[in-house]
Structures are given as C-alpha cells and as structure tokens.
Amino acid sequence: MIILLWRLLYLEYPEYLEYPEYLEYSEYMEYMELSYLRDFISMFKAKYTDKASQQAKAKFAA
C-alpha cells in the first residue's frame, strides 16, 4: 500500500521526491535529463521574456 502511494506521488510530483530505489538506472537517467531540460527551458524563457519586457518598457517610456 505504501509503495503504491509512493508511486502515485512520484508520478504526480516527481520533482519534490527523491530518487526511488525501485526505478532502474535508465529510467532515473531519463528522469534527470527531462528535469534538466525543463530547468533549461524555464531559464531560457525567463531570460528572453525579461529581455522582451525591458525592450517594451523602453519603447513605451521613449
């Protein structure tokens, strides 16, 4: 029962939980690659949306 609950939580909120021992190494690596990719995309979006908003503010102020 506890393992089933852990699996449901892991599928729902994988970034908040540690690496469970029942996952195989390849699944763990896939999960880590996806989390790094998700982090990179969020940083990329934040950088360029911030830059675009600053340019828009500069045009509006001028």
Secondary structure, 3 states (H helix, E strand, C coil): CHHHHHHHHHHHCHHHCCCCCCCCHHHHHHHHHHHHHHHHHHHHHHHHHHHHHHHHHHHHHC
